[in-house]
Amino acid sequence: MAFGAFIIGDEILVGKRQDRHLAFLIGALTKRG
């Protein structure tokens, strides 16, 4: 499975905001190792 992600800004990365798509990305990256 190929995918990409663009994360603009740091609100999501520092935890100020939750995003459903980020949760999917984290799960997909965890499966890939």
Buried (B, 14 or more C-beta within 10 A) or exposed (E): EEEEEEEEEEEBEEEEEEEEEBEEBEEEEEEEE
